[in-house]
């Protein structure tokens, strides 16, 4: 799952396989919305996939935070990501490998913004540095 792709990025452990997400990009593109922003009216399947991918990302961050990220912070992050990032964009995170700077700049910015809104300042700043959203 996405946690495996994030393990190197955040220092967490994980051995799940990436999700099979064929068609997710097509869903967002056919909806006429950018690949980064979620469609205004996501299908139930796409909404569930978004939540699953966002939860996997949040779980990786929680695992690597040594207790600095609370369950409330994690829930906030999942909700924020689902509200601001499409399933196809979340799926790109696992495809980027260990270097989050390989993600499109707009996606890195959306993630850094979500980190800033939901995570403790020190964790958000550390992640922002890893995503280096100024490049790209």
GIRAPE-V776374 format. One record per helix or strand of 3 or more residues. SS is the DSSP state (@ for helix, = for strand). FROM is the first residue (numbers start at 0). TO is the last residue. If there is no record, write none. Layout:
SS,FROM,TO + SS,FROM,TO
//
This chain:
@,1,9 + @,23,29 + @,43,63 + @,70,83 + @,86,94 + @,99,101 + @,104,117 + @,120,130
//
